[in-house]
Amino acid sequence: MTPLWAQLRDVNYGKSQLQFTVKQMGVPVDGSLKKFSAKLNFDPSNLAAASAQIEIDMASVDTGSEEGDTEVKHKPWFNIKDYPSAKFVSSSLRKKGNNQYEALGKLSIKGASRDVVLPFSVTDDAAGSTLTGQFTLKRLDFSIGDGPWNDPDTVANEVIVKYKLVLAPLKK
């Protein structure tokens, strides 16, 4: 029997999430990015042909406060005027265990590109599949928080990024 996720294509953006947590002066601050698109080609029986491309609209940042949302769009942070989107493009996918995988590729934010490994797990149900994972992003590697904000005692360098992609079955 072909696993359910091998028959999937469309991302349900209403149920999918891209969230982050960073510590500011030692206090966790949660946020999310509300708009993104994903092109996924994932069949666990053919990982050599698998690919992922995710593009994030950086203007869709939600820090939980209007003031925070406005501030992080400016030049010291995301500089959305010059860099309106961030992008992840996979170079390969590999199996790590039962329903556990890693996507290796380039993450580009604010004009900087870095190699990253995005671990994820896959779960199936009658409505489709869900890919979930998290990784730690080093914000200073991407010049996020320039100038006085580059002090990791004020805003931590480590940002926990959590993601959930809900995939719907192919339309017949």
ZIFENHU-V132014 format. One record per run of one state. SS is the DSSP state (A for helix, B for strand, O for the rest). FROM is the first residue (numbers start at 0). TO is the last residue. If there is no record, write none. Layout:
# ZIFENHU-V132014
<<SS:FROM:TO> <SS:FROM:TO>>
This chain:
# ZIFENHU-V132014
<<O:0:2> <A:3:6> <B:7:10> <O:11:15> <B:16:23> <O:24:25> <B:26:32> <O:33:34> <B:35:40> <O:41:45> <A:46:48> <O:49:49> <B:50:56> <A:57:59> <B:60:61> <O:62:64> <A:65:71> <O:72:83> <B:84:96> <O:97:98> <B:99:108> <O:109:110> <B:111:124> <O:125:126> <B:127:137> <A:138:141> <O:142:145> <A:146:149> <O:150:153> <B:154:168> <O:169:171>>
